[in-house]
Amino acid sequence: MSGTVRDQTAAVIPQATVILTNTATNVAQRSVSNEAGFFLFPGVIPGTYRLTVESPGMQKWEGELNVQVGQSVVVDPVLEVGQTVTEISVRDVTPLVTTDNPTLGRVLERRRIEQLPINGRNVLTLLQTVPGMEGTRAYGLREGSHEVVLDGAAMSDRLWGGTMRRMPGLDTIQEFKVENNNSSAKFNRPTTVLMSTRSGTNQIHGALFETHRNNSLGVARRRQDYFSKAPQLIRNEFGASAGGPVFIPKLYNGKNRTFWFFAYEGYRQVSRTNWSGTVPTEAMRNGDFRGLVDANGRQFVLYDPWSTNPQTWARQPFAHRGELNVIDPARISPLAKHLYSVTPLPTHPQVNPLVEDNWWGTAPFRRNEWTITARFDHSFSDNDRVYVRHGQGDQRVFSQDWNLPMLDLVAGSVRRRAPNKTMAISYVRTFSPTFFNELLVSGAREFWWKGTGEPGVKYTDRLGLPNPFDVVGWPAIYDTGFTNYVSDNTQASANTYLIIDNNATKIAGRHEFQFGYHYRYDQLNLLPDQQQNQGLIQGNTLATALYDPRTARTNPSATPFTGHNAANTFLGIMNYSNQFVRGYLYARGREYALYFQDNWKVSPRLTLNLGMRWEYWPAFREKRNVMTSFDPNRRAAVLGTSLEEIYKLGATLPAIVNRLESLGAKFITWDQAGLPQNLMRSPKRNFGPRLGFAYRLGDGARSFVLRGGYRISYFHIPARPWTARMRLNAPLTARFNNSLTDPALAPDGLPNYGMRSVPTIIAGQNSRDAVSLAMASGLTPGFADGQLFRPEPARRPRPGLELHDRAGDHGEYARARLLCRQPLQPSRAVLPIQLAHAGLHLVCDDRRAPAHG
């Protein structure tokens, strides 16, 4: 809040005493007009104030005004010559138009925040009332071009470019302002959302609220809806807030000095949404697939893969107890047995699932949130003021996003968690009527997690599926014939940041100099999308189909209307693939900035705003230096640390590196590339000028303000687009067909493991069985060239599968275990030291290779 004291002849009045008093707290600030008659009160808390101006020989002047968040309020008192009898009139001097800066912005004060109808109580929803705003962006600028500031402390993260998922409650916010053009050098983004929290006053005030929404109180239904009662919707938003002076009986009375404010807000929603889908019938779950008939009455015939003739590929159709298309229930795979146990039965059993949806129902949704905010304000003296604010909240959401809800509510579901904490401390010191300083220290931490199933559960182990990377989460199971069992990509981010801002103001004549320093430290522990590292299982293996002789044996297709994915899933004959996804990225970031701003009141009508901001952001570094780049001159991948250290940290595998090297890739270290260890040189010349003016034309009711400005801003690109694209360790996957089913029908008396494949990047138990049975059943282990990892033999001295893409490769394993070619007969092994051909090979132990034992 500023102004110029003048007399009736428009001459300036120096050394006038100016007092600005908050009418709610009675806390006063004092200043003296300088030789140009100019005075200034920086860092004013939004609220209602009384302005008093006195000068010897002049009548006392008083006015009342409202100060809004982020607003530059200009009031120019005009004093009259003193008289023997003085009558003081108090008037409202709140300016209707800002006249001293070029910034475009809009304020929503407390009354409109309370009264505007919004769905929910997120204050950022009200941004849609501001012209030019699209969410938190203005005029089509990209993500990251805005900053949300609460009481001067930034609330934006550097991962998504947004704010915390659980913002402070609506009752906490006093008002907010959006500046979306020509902001001063103090602000670093093209768009700044300035929010101010409420503080206590000399009077104790409080509020309770409850908003209840329940659709059982009134139901609207469309004619085509199949239900008689609409899906459940119960939503409760509730909370309390209170504030006043700090008062401790017989010890301390904080009236006019110390104030407190506290607010709590909760949110609970339990609802359901309509869903429909196809599920296997009860007969199919018991092996009876006679119902596999399409809309035209054509029957799908199932064939037994274990009856395959290796020369003609002919097969016998499934029959049990004299009924065709019926599979012995004892041959069900453990995986199918588990899936059927959690899959709901058809709600419309008379409907053919090959024609229409035979399950109709609702999917659950649950959302629980809470947030608290506590603020303390204290005036040590007229020249020293401080506030402390603490916020804390949490958000937990369960939703069924992908497939119809299972009985255990795991597959296709998404769980989200986002606890957070914030803290801010501000100290404002008035050194003199012409020099002020504000020190602001703030910080925040949010841990966000999203995934399918409960955190920490290894569902693949429970299902008896491979888990080569020993990861948690639900696998993706597709092409089962009916509903899928989808897994959402597990993600997480633990974001912590610390910010130190120092803002100073110096008055010199008609110049208001603002200058300051900004420092921010970000600790971003990011888990990028863990896509299919729990495994991708697909039932489209053609295992129960009949070979179409019109197609090539090297790329066979099924005879129309033979086989079905539902039968493949029942038997556990499915494709397995996996991806090695990089784990946590421990990124560290810093920001430095200096700024200078001169608000020059050239005349009572014209104000010039001249500023410069310098930004320096050292490039993100990874705490363990597990980063990669590319040197186009050397045509080599550049590593932030040695390959040995990367292996040790589990960030990649020798198999991946070997495979890439076999394709011609080269790896060099950061120092060999002449780069810093974080692999990027950071620019230090980010200078952003600010040029603006505000000119008042006319007087009285017909006056208006002409504004103009020019600005260059620098801002971060959020880290999320980068981490989302850099989550894969390598573009390679392990994939092959395999089947392990009924021990009575399996050759060699092998046990029934259901779906039990072993990818080529590990040497797991029963890998021999997988390939042996696949070949014995006439199924060629299928893989695309270049899609299998090539492990380092010394790192895997156990039995297992391995792909070699060059003839002549060989490997001698610890304890004389050798790399062998897989023979046609599973009970024998051909053991050349050097491989006669490229392809998929089996590493046998000494019991399977007695000649080399």
JOURNOR-V443729 format. One record per residue. RES is the residue in three letters. SS is DSSP state (hx for helix, st for strand, lp for the rest). PSI is psi in whole degrees, 0 to 359 (NA if undefined). D_LAST is the distance of its C-alpha to the last C-alpha in Angstrom with 2 decimals. Layout:
BEGIN
RES:SS:PSI:D_LAST
RES:SS:PSI:D_LAST
END
This chain:
BEGIN
MET:lp:129:90.10
SER:st:173:92.59
GLY:st:178:96.12
THR:st:127:99.21
VAL:lp:127:102.32
ARG:st:166:105.57
ASP:st:187:109.24
GLN:lp:343:111.48
THR:lp:6:112.10
ALA:lp:12:108.29
ALA:lp:142:108.34
VAL:st:152:105.26
ILE:lp:106:105.66
PRO:lp:163:103.63
GLN:lp:25:102.91
ALA:lp:140:103.19
THR:st:125:101.38
VAL:st:128:98.82
ILE:st:128:97.16
LEU:st:118:94.47
THR:st:128:94.06
ASN:st:118:91.51
THR:lp:340:93.69
ALA:lp:327:90.92
THR:lp:347:89.92
ASN:lp:19:93.06
VAL:lp:126:90.88
ALA:st:147:92.88
GLN:st:140:92.03
ARG:st:146:94.72
SER:st:173:95.30
VAL:st:134:98.13
SER:lp:142:98.98
ASN:lp:193:98.74
GLU:lp:340:101.27
ALA:lp:9:100.44
GLY:lp:6:100.92
PHE:st:141:97.18
PHE:st:160:95.15
LEU:st:139:91.56
PHE:lp:104:89.50
PRO:lp:163:85.75
GLY:lp:40:83.01
VAL:lp:129:85.34
ILE:lp:134:83.75
PRO:lp:139:84.66
GLY:st:192:87.63
THR:st:135:91.42
TYR:st:158:93.36
ARG:st:125:96.92
LEU:st:127:97.89
THR:st:132:100.89
VAL:st:130:102.57
GLU:st:145:105.45
SER:lp:140:107.46
PRO:lp:134:110.75
GLY:lp:0:113.77
MET:st:153:111.77
GLN:lp:147:111.34
LYS:lp:139:108.09
TRP:st:134:105.72
GLU:st:145:103.25
GLY:st:157:100.91
GLU:st:143:98.05
LEU:st:157:94.91
ASN:st:132:91.44
VAL:st:125:88.49
GLN:lp:163:85.44
VAL:lp:136:81.84
GLY:lp:10:81.21
GLN:lp:143:84.90
SER:lp:104:87.19
VAL:lp:127:90.51
VAL:st:121:93.62
VAL:lp:124:96.94
ASP:lp:95:99.93
PRO:lp:141:102.55
VAL:st:115:106.19
LEU:st:144:108.45
GLU:lp:158:112.19
VAL:st:138:114.86
GLY:lp:148:115.46
GLN:lp:168:118.52
THR:lp:315:120.49
VAL:lp:121:119.20
THR:lp:130:115.57
GLU:lp:120:113.90
ILE:lp:125:110.15
SER:lp:130:108.64
VAL:st:127:104.95
ARG:st:160:103.50
ASP:st:116:100.12
VAL:lp:18:98.99
THR:lp:122:95.51
PRO:lp:140:95.10
LEU:lp:338:94.33
VAL:lp:136:92.80
THR:lp:128:90.66
THR:lp:2:92.63
ASP:lp:13:90.73
ASN:lp:160:87.32
PRO:lp:4:85.84
THR:lp:138:83.01
LEU:st:131:82.71
GLY:st:173:81.55
ARG:st:138:82.30
VAL:st:137:82.58
LEU:st:111:82.05
GLU:lp:177:83.86
ARG:hx:320:83.41
ARG:hx:317:85.85
ARG:hx:328:84.15
ILE:hx:321:80.69
GLU:hx:325:82.06
GLN:hx:336:83.93
LEU:lp:133:81.89
PRO:lp:125:79.99
ILE:lp:154:76.22
ASN:lp:103:73.37
GLY:lp:184:71.61
ARG:lp:32:72.40
ASN:lp:120:70.41
VAL:hx:332:72.95
LEU:hx:343:71.17
THR:hx:330:72.14
LEU:hx:352:75.66
LEU:hx:338:74.68
GLN:hx:348:75.39
THR:hx:352:79.08
VAL:lp:125:78.95
PRO:lp:137:79.84
GLY:lp:352:77.08
MET:st:134:74.24
GLU:st:97:71.18
GLY:lp:239:69.19
THR:lp:9:68.91
ARG:st:154:69.38
ALA:st:134:72.74
TYR:lp:38:73.94
GLY:lp:7:70.55
LEU:lp:158:68.80
ARG:lp:170:65.04
GLU:lp:145:63.09
GLY:lp:354:63.27
SER:lp:7:66.88
HIS:st:161:68.28
GLU:st:131:68.27
VAL:st:123:69.24
VAL:st:124:71.08
LEU:st:114:72.05
ASP:lp:37:74.76
GLY:lp:349:73.75
ALA:st:130:70.02
ALA:st:141:67.57
MET:lp:5:65.70
SER:st:140:63.59
ASP:lp:168:59.86
ARG:lp:6:58.03
LEU:lp:301:55.28
TRP:lp:346:57.30
GLY:lp:8:60.61
GLY:lp:205:62.18
THR:st:179:63.19
MET:lp:150:61.71
ARG:lp:336:61.10
ARG:lp:95:63.49
MET:lp:163:66.61
PRO:lp:152:69.37
GLY:lp:159:71.62
LEU:hx:325:74.65
ASP:hx:346:77.08
THR:hx:332:75.63
ILE:st:125:76.71
GLN:st:310:80.27
GLU:st:168:80.23
PHE:st:158:78.25
LYS:st:142:79.02
VAL:st:118:77.18
GLU:st:116:77.85
ASN:st:19:76.61
ASN:st:133:78.57
ASN:lp:42:79.82
SER:lp:164:78.63
SER:lp:175:79.36
ALA:lp:348:77.02
LYS:lp:332:76.10
PHE:lp:141:73.86
ASN:lp:356:70.75
ARG:lp:155:70.27
PRO:lp:326:72.44
THR:st:131:72.70
THR:st:126:73.08
VAL:st:109:73.45
LEU:st:118:75.42
MET:st:146:75.42
SER:st:133:77.33
THR:st:159:76.78
ARG:lp:150:79.69
SER:lp:163:81.04
GLY:lp:164:83.26
THR:lp:183:87.04
ASN:lp:342:89.90
GLN:lp:139:90.05
ILE:lp:123:87.32
HIS:st:146:86.12
GLY:st:168:83.41
ALA:st:149:82.20
LEU:st:145:80.13
PHE:st:154:78.89
GLU:st:126:77.00
THR:st:121:76.33
HIS:st:129:75.22
ARG:st:126:74.24
ASN:st:115:73.55
ASN:hx:358:73.70
SER:hx:346:74.49
LEU:hx:342:77.98
GLY:lp:129:78.49
VAL:lp:129:76.41
ALA:lp:133:76.69
ARG:lp:137:74.89
ARG:lp:157:74.69
ARG:lp:326:75.67
GLN:lp:355:72.27
ASP:lp:137:70.38
TYR:lp:344:68.79
PHE:lp:157:69.21
SER:lp:340:72.40
LYS:lp:131:71.58
ALA:lp:154:70.32
PRO:lp:147:66.98
GLN:lp:139:67.34
LEU:st:110:68.41
ILE:st:122:69.27
ARG:st:130:69.62
ASN:st:128:71.05
GLU:st:125:71.91
PHE:st:160:73.53
GLY:st:181:74.27
ALA:st:151:76.80
SER:st:151:78.16
ALA:st:154:80.72
GLY:st:157:82.14
GLY:st:189:84.93
PRO:st:150:85.93
VAL:lp:123:84.00
PHE:st:119:86.17
ILE:st:110:85.46
PRO:lp:132:88.48
LYS:lp:1:90.32
LEU:lp:315:87.67
TYR:st:136:87.50
ASN:st:109:89.25
GLY:lp:14:87.47
LYS:lp:137:90.21
ASN:lp:6:90.82
ARG:lp:307:87.76
THR:st:132:84.48
PHE:st:154:83.13
TRP:st:154:80.13
PHE:st:137:78.69
PHE:st:140:75.89
ALA:st:141:74.57
TYR:st:140:71.95
GLU:st:135:70.92
GLY:st:156:68.60
TYR:st:129:67.40
ARG:st:129:66.00
GLN:st:130:65.34
VAL:st:118:64.00
SER:st:170:64.22
ARG:st:150:62.66
THR:st:153:62.56
ASN:st:144:62.61
TRP:st:149:59.37
SER:st:158:58.38
GLY:st:184:55.24
THR:lp:137:53.32
VAL:lp:153:51.07
PRO:lp:144:49.39
THR:lp:168:51.71
GLU:hx:325:51.15
ALA:hx:317:50.42
MET:hx:326:47.69
ARG:hx:342:46.00
ASN:lp:15:45.77
GLY:lp:359:44.36
ASP:st:103:47.76
PHE:lp:26:48.04
ARG:lp:345:51.09
GLY:lp:6:52.99
LEU:lp:79:51.25
VAL:st:131:54.49
ASP:lp:184:55.94
ALA:lp:338:59.60
ASN:lp:11:60.47
GLY:lp:13:59.08
ARG:lp:131:55.99
GLN:st:135:53.02
PHE:lp:123:49.42
VAL:st:131:47.23
LEU:lp:140:43.69
TYR:st:146:40.85
ASP:lp:116:37.65
PRO:hx:336:34.60
TRP:hx:351:32.45
SER:hx:14:34.80
THR:lp:131:34.17
ASN:lp:118:34.27
PRO:lp:343:31.69
GLN:lp:313:34.15
THR:lp:346:37.48
TRP:lp:17:36.47
ALA:lp:151:39.02
ARG:lp:160:38.84
GLN:lp:138:40.70
PRO:st:151:43.03
PHE:lp:139:42.40
ALA:st:142:44.50
HIS:st:123:44.68
ARG:lp:38:47.19
GLY:lp:4:48.88
GLU:st:122:49.44
LEU:st:154:48.16
ASN:lp:23:46.75
VAL:st:127:45.75
ILE:lp:139:42.14
ASP:lp:121:41.09
PRO:hx:336:41.58
ALA:hx:345:38.40
ARG:hx:7:36.39
ILE:lp:139:37.64
SER:lp:152:35.04
PRO:hx:325:35.10
LEU:hx:312:36.20
ALA:hx:321:39.12
LYS:hx:318:40.04
HIS:hx:316:40.41
LEU:hx:318:42.31
TYR:hx:328:44.69
SER:hx:336:45.30
VAL:hx:357:46.64
THR:lp:128:48.40
PRO:lp:152:52.05
LEU:lp:159:53.38
PRO:lp:137:55.84
THR:lp:341:59.34
HIS:lp:76:60.65
PRO:lp:341:58.65
GLN:lp:350:61.03
VAL:lp:136:60.04
ASN:lp:117:57.44
PRO:lp:347:54.86
LEU:lp:352:54.32
VAL:lp:313:57.99
GLU:lp:167:59.09
ASP:lp:132:57.96
ASN:lp:5:57.71
TRP:st:126:57.34
TRP:st:134:60.20
GLY:st:203:60.43
THR:st:153:60.52
ALA:st:140:58.05
PRO:st:155:58.57
PHE:st:131:59.40
ARG:st:137:59.84
ARG:st:121:61.02
ASN:st:129:61.87
GLU:st:155:63.30
TRP:st:155:65.36
THR:st:145:66.78
ILE:st:149:69.03
THR:st:131:71.08
ALA:st:134:73.05
ARG:st:138:75.43
PHE:st:131:77.73
ASP:st:138:80.51
HIS:st:137:82.52
SER:st:109:85.38
PHE:st:326:85.65
SER:st:184:88.84
ASP:lp:342:90.47
ASN:lp:355:88.25
ASP:st:119:84.88
ARG:st:146:83.00
VAL:st:149:79.44
TYR:st:151:77.39
VAL:st:130:73.99
ARG:st:135:72.13
HIS:st:136:68.98
GLY:st:150:67.31
GLN:st:144:64.42
GLY:st:176:63.14
ASP:st:153:60.31
GLN:st:128:59.49
ARG:st:125:57.18
VAL:st:136:56.98
PHE:st:130:55.20
SER:st:151:55.58
GLN:st:99:54.13
ASP:lp:335:53.77
TRP:lp:293:51.40
ASN:lp:173:50.95
LEU:lp:150:53.04
PRO:lp:133:52.67
MET:lp:165:49.96
LEU:lp:332:50.72
ASP:lp:3:48.64
LEU:lp:45:50.15
VAL:lp:291:46.89
ALA:lp:134:45.96
GLY:lp:356:48.44
SER:st:161:50.16
VAL:st:127:50.74
ARG:st:139:51.39
ARG:st:141:53.10
ARG:st:142:53.94
ALA:st:68:56.05
PRO:st:146:57.45
ASN:st:158:59.50
LYS:st:144:61.78
THR:st:156:64.44
MET:st:142:66.81
ALA:st:138:69.73
ILE:st:128:72.27
SER:st:137:75.33
TYR:st:120:77.99
VAL:st:125:81.16
ARG:st:128:83.47
THR:st:105:86.97
PHE:st:325:87.85
SER:st:171:91.19
PRO:lp:349:92.94
THR:lp:4:91.37
PHE:st:125:87.83
PHE:st:155:85.18
ASN:st:141:81.45
GLU:st:127:78.71
LEU:st:127:75.29
LEU:st:123:72.73
VAL:st:127:69.26
SER:st:160:67.10
GLY:st:164:63.55
ALA:st:157:61.49
ARG:st:134:58.07
GLU:st:131:56.65
PHE:st:115:53.24
TRP:st:136:52.75
TRP:st:142:49.89
LYS:st:137:49.45
GLY:st:179:46.80
THR:lp:131:46.02
GLY:lp:178:45.61
GLU:lp:141:45.93
PRO:lp:141:44.68
GLY:lp:358:41.41
VAL:lp:129:40.10
LYS:st:85:36.67
TYR:hx:329:37.65
THR:hx:322:34.46
ASP:hx:322:32.57
ARG:hx:327:35.28
LEU:hx:356:34.92
GLY:lp:24:31.15
LEU:lp:162:30.87
PRO:lp:145:28.50
ASN:lp:67:29.75
PRO:lp:332:27.55
PHE:lp:4:30.26
ASP:lp:52:31.19
VAL:lp:164:34.80
VAL:lp:165:37.75
GLY:st:171:39.99
TRP:lp:135:40.34
PRO:lp:165:38.37
ALA:st:121:40.32
ILE:st:113:40.25
TYR:st:170:42.18
ASP:lp:47:43.08
THR:lp:2:42.95
GLY:lp:329:45.83
PHE:lp:238:48.40
THR:lp:149:48.59
ASN:lp:171:46.01
TYR:st:87:44.54
VAL:lp:149:45.13
SER:lp:127:43.93
ASP:lp:147:46.28
ASN:lp:120:44.89
THR:st:133:44.51
GLN:st:157:46.57
ALA:st:153:47.94
SER:st:126:50.14
ALA:st:100:51.33
ASN:st:126:54.34
THR:st:135:56.35
TYR:st:153:59.20
LEU:st:133:61.97
ILE:st:135:65.20
ILE:st:121:68.04
ASP:st:137:71.25
ASN:st:122:74.46
ASN:st:124:77.54
ALA:st:152:80.85
THR:st:131:84.28
LYS:st:131:87.19
ILE:st:129:90.69
ALA:st:103:92.81
GLY:lp:237:95.96
ARG:lp:8:95.08
HIS:st:133:91.42
GLU:st:104:88.71
PHE:st:127:85.73
GLN:st:133:82.36
PHE:st:153:79.31
GLY:st:183:76.01
TYR:st:144:72.33
HIS:st:134:69.25
TYR:st:137:65.75
ARG:st:136:62.87
TYR:st:126:59.31
ASP:st:133:56.77
GLN:st:104:53.45
LEU:st:101:51.67
ASN:st:101:48.36
LEU:st:131:47.48
LEU:st:102:44.76
PRO:st:171:45.06
ASP:st:120:44.50
GLN:st:75:41.11
GLN:lp:115:41.04
GLN:lp:21:38.32
ASN:lp:349:35.79
GLN:lp:351:35.62
GLY:lp:144:34.58
LEU:st:118:36.55
ILE:st:127:36.09
GLN:st:137:38.01
GLY:lp:7:38.73
ASN:lp:60:39.85
THR:lp:352:36.77
LEU:lp:21:38.77
ALA:lp:328:36.34
THR:lp:15:39.24
ALA:lp:171:41.18
LEU:lp:134:41.67
TYR:st:132:40.72
ASP:lp:109:43.85
PRO:lp:348:43.66
ARG:lp:351:46.16
THR:lp:159:43.55
ALA:lp:146:40.69
ARG:hx:333:37.25
THR:hx:344:35.86
ASN:hx:69:38.30
PRO:lp:153:39.18
SER:lp:164:42.01
ALA:st:148:43.10
THR:lp:134:45.99
PRO:lp:140:48.89
PHE:lp:31:49.27
THR:st:138:45.83
GLY:lp:160:43.38
HIS:lp:145:44.12
ASN:hx:330:42.46
ALA:hx:322:43.59
ALA:hx:323:41.52
ASN:hx:317:38.48
THR:hx:319:38.86
PHE:hx:317:39.39
LEU:hx:345:36.05
GLY:lp:21:34.24
ILE:lp:96:33.35
MET:st:160:34.15
ASN:st:144:33.39
TYR:st:134:31.97
SER:st:164:32.60
ASN:st:159:32.86
GLN:st:139:34.47
PHE:st:107:33.67
VAL:st:139:37.15
ARG:lp:146:38.27
GLY:lp:216:39.25
TYR:st:138:42.30
LEU:st:115:44.38
TYR:st:80:46.28
ALA:st:146:49.25
ARG:st:132:52.18
GLY:st:153:55.54
ARG:st:155:58.94
GLU:st:141:62.42
TYR:st:142:65.46
ALA:st:145:68.93
LEU:st:145:72.48
TYR:st:156:75.55
PHE:st:135:79.30
GLN:st:131:81.92
ASP:st:111:85.67
ASN:st:103:87.77
TRP:st:116:91.10
LYS:st:88:94.20
VAL:lp:321:96.23
SER:lp:172:99.06
PRO:lp:340:99.66
ARG:lp:329:98.51
LEU:st:130:95.70
THR:st:130:92.41
LEU:st:139:89.82
ASN:st:109:86.18
LEU:st:127:84.35
GLY:st:168:80.83
MET:st:136:77.58
ARG:st:133:74.05
TRP:st:128:71.15
GLU:st:140:67.60
TYR:st:120:64.40
TRP:lp:101:61.02
PRO:lp:142:58.04
ALA:lp:149:55.14
PHE:lp:140:52.75
ARG:st:153:49.95
GLU:st:132:46.68
LYS:lp:324:46.29
ARG:lp:6:42.74
ASN:lp:29:43.60
VAL:lp:74:41.09
MET:lp:155:43.27
THR:st:153:42.94
SER:st:194:45.51
PHE:st:134:45.78
ASP:st:107:47.33
PRO:lp:333:48.93
ASN:lp:316:49.73
ARG:lp:353:46.21
ARG:lp:52:44.73
ALA:st:148:42.30
ALA:st:136:41.48
VAL:st:130:42.91
LEU:st:143:41.17
GLY:lp:349:43.03
THR:lp:179:40.22
SER:lp:157:36.94
LEU:hx:324:33.88
GLU:hx:319:32.02
GLU:hx:322:34.75
ILE:hx:318:34.71
TYR:hx:316:30.98
LYS:hx:323:31.67
LEU:hx:353:34.50
GLY:lp:19:32.50
ALA:lp:339:35.09
THR:lp:180:32.62
LEU:lp:148:28.95
PRO:hx:329:27.23
ALA:hx:318:26.36
ILE:hx:315:30.09
VAL:hx:316:30.92
ASN:hx:318:28.26
ARG:hx:317:29.56
LEU:hx:320:33.13
GLU:hx:325:32.46
SER:hx:339:30.92
LEU:lp:3:34.27
GLY:lp:5:36.20
ALA:lp:148:36.98
LYS:lp:150:37.74
PHE:st:130:37.93
ILE:st:162:40.39
THR:st:167:41.76
TRP:lp:321:45.29
ASP:lp:328:46.60
GLN:lp:330:45.37
ALA:lp:354:47.34
GLY:lp:31:50.37
LEU:lp:158:50.54
PRO:lp:164:51.05
GLN:lp:337:48.00
ASN:lp:7:49.14
LEU:lp:14:49.10
MET:lp:138:52.75
ARG:lp:132:56.09
SER:lp:131:58.72
PRO:lp:143:62.30
LYS:lp:17:65.04
ARG:lp:38:68.05
ASN:st:83:68.27
PHE:st:127:72.02
GLY:st:104:73.67
PRO:st:153:77.48
ARG:st:119:79.70
LEU:st:125:83.17
GLY:st:165:85.46
PHE:st:157:89.03
ALA:st:125:91.11
TYR:st:124:94.78
ARG:st:124:97.22
LEU:st:135:99.88
GLY:lp:178:103.08
ASP:lp:159:104.28
GLY:hx:214:104.57
ALA:hx:340:103.34
ARG:hx:5:102.99
SER:lp:153:100.69
PHE:st:168:97.14
VAL:st:131:94.32
LEU:st:129:92.83
ARG:st:157:89.26
GLY:st:158:86.91
GLY:st:165:83.78
TYR:st:140:80.86
ARG:st:144:77.45
ILE:lp:129:73.98
SER:lp:146:71.16
TYR:lp:140:67.51
PHE:lp:158:65.01
HIS:lp:146:61.29
ILE:lp:128:59.26
PRO:lp:150:57.49
ALA:lp:338:53.80
ARG:hx:313:52.84
PRO:hx:329:53.04
TRP:hx:310:50.70
THR:hx:329:48.12
ALA:hx:329:48.23
ARG:hx:342:47.27
MET:lp:24:44.74
ARG:lp:335:42.65
LEU:st:139:39.71
ASN:st:324:37.02
ALA:st:152:36.21
PRO:st:43:37.38
LEU:st:145:33.93
THR:st:153:32.69
ALA:st:127:29.54
ARG:st:130:30.44
PHE:st:157:28.96
ASN:st:147:29.95
ASN:st:160:28.05
SER:lp:135:29.02
LEU:lp:115:27.92
THR:lp:239:30.67
ASP:lp:124:31.47
PRO:lp:333:28.68
ALA:lp:333:30.77
LEU:lp:346:30.72
ALA:lp:142:27.33
PRO:hx:157:24.74
ASP:hx:10:21.74
GLY:hx:33:23.87
LEU:lp:148:22.92
PRO:lp:164:25.09
ASN:lp:109:28.21
TYR:lp:3:27.79
GLY:lp:229:30.92
MET:lp:101:30.78
ARG:lp:67:27.33
SER:lp:159:26.22
VAL:lp:117:24.04
PRO:lp:162:25.41
THR:lp:349:23.46
ILE:lp:356:24.31
ILE:lp:169:22.08
ALA:lp:87:18.70
GLY:lp:169:20.01
GLN:lp:145:19.01
ASN:lp:16:19.37
SER:hx:327:19.42
ARG:hx:318:17.50
ASP:hx:321:20.32
ALA:hx:309:22.97
VAL:hx:322:22.19
SER:hx:313:21.30
LEU:hx:324:24.61
ALA:hx:317:26.53
MET:hx:321:25.57
ALA:hx:331:26.06
SER:lp:4:29.46
GLY:lp:7:30.53
LEU:lp:117:30.42
THR:lp:129:29.06
PRO:lp:109:27.47
GLY:lp:131:30.54
PHE:lp:148:30.81
ALA:lp:144:33.38
ASP:lp:130:32.50
GLY:lp:8:32.29
GLN:lp:359:32.07
LEU:lp:143:28.45
PHE:lp:152:27.19
ARG:lp:98:24.68
PRO:lp:160:22.75
GLU:lp:118:21.79
PRO:hx:320:17.97
ALA:hx:340:18.32
ARG:hx:358:20.37
ARG:lp:76:18.06
PRO:lp:40:14.50
ARG:lp:165:14.26
PRO:lp:152:13.74
GLY:st:186:16.89
LEU:st:150:19.12
GLU:st:143:20.21
LEU:st:131:23.01
HIS:st:129:23.09
ASP:lp:4:26.52
ARG:lp:134:25.84
ALA:lp:146:24.01
GLY:lp:348:21.89
ASP:lp:148:20.63
HIS:lp:164:17.08
GLY:lp:129:15.20
GLU:st:118:12.48
TYR:lp:164:11.96
ALA:hx:148:11.83
ARG:hx:35:8.82
ALA:hx:26:6.93
ARG:lp:131:7.84
LEU:st:157:9.51
LEU:st:126:12.80
CYS:st:155:13.08
ARG:st:140:16.27
GLN:lp:124:17.34
PRO:lp:171:18.15
LEU:lp:324:21.36
GLN:lp:121:19.88
PRO:lp:342:18.17
SER:lp:355:16.07
ARG:lp:159:14.30
ALA:lp:134:12.52
VAL:st:126:13.53
LEU:lp:64:11.34
PRO:lp:144:13.76
ILE:lp:319:13.48
GLN:lp:139:17.15
LEU:lp:138:18.57
ALA:lp:344:21.10
HIS:lp:160:23.32
ALA:lp:156:24.44
GLY:st:197:24.21
LEU:st:127:22.36
HIS:st:160:18.55
LEU:st:131:15.95
VAL:st:119:13.10
CYS:lp:152:10.37
ASP:lp:180:8.19
ASP:lp:336:4.70
ARG:lp:330:7.26
ARG:lp:352:8.72
ALA:lp:68:6.21
PRO:hx:331:4.75
ALA:hx:337:5.71
HIS:hx:19:3.81
GLY:lp:NA:0.00
END
